[in-house]
Amino acid sequence: MAPDDWLLDFERGSAGDLHHRSADLAGGEHGRHLRVLEATEPALVLGSAQHLDDVDAAAARRTGVEVVRRRSGGGAVLVGPGQVLWVDLVIPAGDPLWDNDVNRAAWWVGDAWAAALDYAGVGPTVVWKSRMRTSRWSSRICFAGIGPGEVLVNGQKVVGLSQRRTRHGALFQTAALLTWDPASLVGLLHLDPADSAAATSALAEAARGLGPARADALLDGFQRSVAEYGSIVRRS
């Protein structure tokens, strides 16, 4: 493989195992990596600094939702079959796509997702290229805030993104919403009834699902977009 080639993997498994593998690759020692991931069971994925106390463990057990933690930042994301299109990207330090500015570093990822959305017939899109915009719920829930490189359609967030950066590489973890059910996510958090209702209402306005039927077109479009930065080599 050439230095600017992408190694492409498709992987299915538990969210915990998939995130563990991403953390192993985050150093970028093996060059560029593109991973298309599918959690085979529903899971609530917490950001690296998020408090476990945010989660209603009894509700998670009752609904069969695994609770795991990723190594990148941000709030919780609900993953599972038909929930999100999950793609991780790794680049080594010094790569032409590397940027020392953490706020600017993910813009190219957002641009690639915006092109994929256009390819799938979704738009108009906006790639957020300002500093993090927080809300009352964004420390707990990823799609309640807007960060650099994330993508909006008609003012609603459709692609979430988190980073893990080291001296040796950067991991970008992305999730395009296929379905959006704020009540199910909020029901997994420790909130009183009034706050649950407020959070559910706010999240319904903050984000939207793209529809599971668009998953294949979105993935095709995203691979085409990433290929603009270097050839994609699928692992045999």
C-alpha positions as CSV (number, residue, x, y, z in Angstrom):
1,M,0.0,0.0,0.0
2,A,1.1,3.6,-0.7
3,P,1.3,6.0,2.2
4,D,-1.9,7.8,1.1
5,D,-3.9,4.6,0.6
6,W,-6.8,3.7,2.9
7,L,-7.0,0.2,4.3
8,L,-10.8,-0.6,4.4
9,D,-12.3,-3.1,6.8
10,F,-15.9,-4.0,7.4
11,E,-16.5,-5.4,10.9
12,R,-19.5,-6.6,12.9
13,G,-19.7,-7.3,16.6
14,S,-20.5,-5.9,20.0
15,A,-20.0,-2.2,20.4
16,G,-17.5,-2.8,23.2
17,D,-15.3,-5.0,21.0
18,L,-15.5,-2.6,18.0
19,H,-14.5,0.4,20.2
20,H,-11.7,-1.6,21.8
21,R,-10.3,-2.3,18.3
22,S,-10.6,1.4,17.3
23,A,-8.6,2.4,20.4
24,D,-5.9,-0.1,19.4
25,L,-5.6,1.5,16.0
26,A,-5.8,5.1,17.1
27,G,-2.1,5.7,17.2
28,G,-1.9,5.5,13.4
29,E,1.2,3.3,13.4
30,H,-0.3,1.3,10.5
31,G,-1.2,4.2,8.3
32,R,-4.6,5.3,7.1
33,H,-7.5,3.1,8.1
34,L,-11.2,3.2,7.2
35,R,-13.5,1.0,9.2
36,V,-17.2,0.5,8.6
37,L,-18.6,-0.9,11.8
38,E,-21.9,-2.5,12.7
39,A,-22.9,-3.2,16.3
40,T,-24.9,-6.4,16.3
41,E,-26.8,-5.5,19.5
42,P,-28.0,-2.2,20.8
43,A,-25.6,-0.3,22.9
44,L,-25.3,3.1,24.6
45,V,-21.8,4.4,23.9
46,L,-20.5,7.0,26.4
47,G,-17.8,9.5,25.7
48,S,-14.4,9.1,27.2
49,A,-15.0,11.7,30.0
50,Q,-18.7,11.1,30.5
51,H,-20.0,10.1,34.0
52,L,-21.4,6.6,34.3
53,D,-23.9,8.1,36.7
54,D,-25.6,9.6,33.7
55,V,-26.9,6.2,32.8
56,D,-30.0,4.5,34.3
57,A,-28.4,1.0,34.6
58,A,-31.7,-0.6,35.5
59,A,-33.4,0.8,32.3
60,A,-30.4,-0.4,30.2
61,R,-30.7,-3.9,31.7
62,R,-34.5,-4.0,31.2
63,T,-34.2,-3.0,27.6
64,G,-31.2,-5.2,26.8
65,V,-28.9,-2.2,25.9
66,E,-25.2,-2.7,26.6
67,V,-23.4,0.3,28.1
68,V,-19.9,0.8,26.8
69,R,-17.3,3.6,26.7
70,R,-15.4,4.9,23.8
71,R,-12.0,6.5,24.0
72,S,-13.0,9.6,22.1
73,G,-14.9,12.5,23.6
74,G,-18.5,13.8,23.5
75,G,-21.8,12.6,24.8
76,A,-23.7,9.3,24.5
77,V,-24.7,7.7,21.2
78,L,-27.2,4.9,20.8
79,V,-25.9,2.3,18.3
80,G,-27.3,-0.9,16.9
81,P,-28.8,-2.5,13.8
82,G,-30.6,0.2,11.8
83,Q,-29.7,3.0,14.2
84,V,-26.6,4.6,12.7
85,L,-24.1,4.2,9.9
86,W,-20.9,4.0,11.9
87,V,-17.5,4.8,10.3
88,D,-14.2,5.3,12.0
89,L,-11.1,6.8,10.3
90,V,-7.5,6.8,11.4
91,I,-4.7,9.0,10.1
92,P,-1.1,9.1,11.3
93,A,0.5,12.3,12.5
94,G,2.2,14.1,9.7
95,D,-0.4,12.9,7.2
96,P,-1.4,15.5,4.6
97,L,-4.9,15.4,6.3
98,W,-3.4,16.0,9.7
99,D,-4.1,19.4,11.3
100,N,-2.6,20.5,14.7
101,D,-5.7,22.7,15.3
102,V,-8.2,20.4,17.0
103,N,-11.1,22.5,16.0
104,R,-10.1,22.5,12.3
105,A,-8.8,18.9,12.2
106,A,-12.1,17.2,11.4
107,W,-13.4,19.6,8.8
108,W,-12.3,17.3,6.0
109,V,-14.2,14.5,7.6
110,G,-17.4,16.6,7.6
111,D,-16.8,17.6,4.0
112,A,-16.6,14.0,3.0
113,W,-19.9,13.2,4.8
114,A,-21.5,16.3,3.2
115,A,-20.5,15.0,-0.2
116,A,-21.9,11.5,0.7
117,L,-25.2,13.1,1.7
118,D,-25.4,14.9,-1.5
119,Y,-24.7,11.7,-3.4
120,A,-27.6,10.0,-1.5
121,G,-29.9,12.8,-2.4
122,V,-30.0,14.5,1.0
123,G,-29.5,18.3,1.5
124,P,-28.8,21.1,1.7
125,T,-26.0,20.3,4.1
126,V,-23.9,22.5,6.4
127,V,-20.5,21.3,7.8
128,W,-20.1,23.0,11.2
129,K,-16.8,24.9,11.1
130,S,-17.1,26.9,14.3
131,R,-16.3,26.0,17.9
132,M,-18.5,23.6,19.8
133,R,-22.0,24.8,20.3
134,T,-23.4,23.4,23.5
135,S,-26.9,23.0,24.9
136,R,-28.4,21.9,28.2
137,W,-28.1,18.3,27.2
138,S,-24.9,18.2,25.1
139,S,-22.6,17.0,27.8
140,R,-24.8,13.9,28.1
141,I,-26.0,13.3,24.5
142,C,-23.9,13.7,21.4
143,F,-26.7,14.9,19.1
144,A,-27.8,17.6,21.5
145,G,-24.7,19.8,20.6
146,I,-22.8,20.6,17.5
147,G,-19.0,20.3,17.1
148,P,-16.5,21.0,14.4
149,G,-16.8,18.7,11.4
150,E,-20.4,17.6,12.2
151,V,-23.0,17.9,9.5
152,L,-26.5,19.5,9.6
153,V,-29.4,19.3,7.2
154,N,-31.9,22.1,7.5
155,G,-30.4,23.0,10.8
156,Q,-30.7,19.5,12.3
157,K,-27.7,17.4,13.1
158,V,-27.4,14.2,11.0
159,V,-23.7,13.2,11.4
160,G,-22.0,13.2,14.8
161,L,-18.2,13.1,15.2
162,S,-15.7,12.6,18.0
163,Q,-11.9,12.6,18.0
164,R,-9.1,10.9,19.9
165,R,-5.7,12.4,19.2
166,T,-2.2,11.3,20.2
167,R,1.3,12.4,19.2
168,H,1.2,9.6,16.7
169,G,-2.2,9.8,15.0
170,A,-5.8,10.8,15.1
171,L,-9.0,8.7,15.3
172,F,-12.2,10.2,14.0
173,Q,-15.4,8.3,15.1
174,T,-18.4,9.2,13.0
175,A,-22.1,8.2,13.1
176,A,-24.7,9.2,10.5
177,L,-28.2,8.9,12.0
178,L,-30.4,6.5,10.2
179,T,-33.2,6.5,12.8
180,W,-33.7,9.0,15.6
181,D,-35.8,8.1,18.6
182,P,-34.9,10.6,21.3
183,A,-37.3,9.0,23.8
184,S,-35.5,5.7,23.7
185,L,-32.1,7.4,24.3
186,V,-33.4,9.7,27.0
187,G,-35.1,6.7,28.7
188,L,-31.6,5.3,29.4
189,L,-30.5,8.3,31.3
190,H,-30.9,9.3,35.0
191,L,-33.4,12.2,34.6
192,D,-36.6,13.1,36.5
193,P,-39.9,13.0,34.5
194,A,-39.8,16.8,33.8
195,D,-36.3,16.7,32.5
196,S,-36.9,13.6,30.5
197,A,-39.8,15.3,28.7
198,A,-37.7,18.5,28.1
199,A,-34.8,16.6,26.8
200,T,-36.9,14.5,24.5
201,S,-38.6,17.6,23.0
202,A,-35.3,19.4,22.6
203,L,-33.6,16.4,20.9
204,A,-36.5,16.0,18.5
205,E,-35.7,19.5,17.2
206,A,-31.9,19.1,17.3
207,A,-31.4,16.1,15.1
208,R,-33.1,13.9,12.5
209,G,-32.7,10.5,11.0
210,L,-31.9,9.9,7.3
211,G,-33.7,6.6,7.0
212,P,-32.3,3.1,6.9
213,A,-33.1,2.8,3.2
214,R,-30.4,5.4,2.5
215,A,-27.6,3.5,4.3
216,D,-26.2,1.8,1.2
217,A,-26.1,5.0,-0.8
218,L,-24.6,7.0,2.1
219,L,-21.8,4.4,2.5
220,D,-21.2,4.3,-1.3
221,G,-21.0,8.1,-1.3
222,F,-18.8,8.3,1.7
223,Q,-16.3,5.8,0.2
224,R,-16.3,7.8,-3.0
225,S,-15.6,11.0,-1.0
226,V,-12.8,9.5,1.0
227,A,-11.2,8.1,-2.2
228,E,-10.7,11.7,-3.3
229,Y,-7.9,11.8,-0.6
230,G,-6.3,8.5,-1.6
231,S,-7.1,5.0,-3.0
232,I,-9.1,2.6,-0.9
233,V,-7.8,-0.9,-0.5
234,R,-10.2,-3.4,0.9
235,R,-8.7,-6.0,3.2
236,S,-9.1,-9.5,1.6
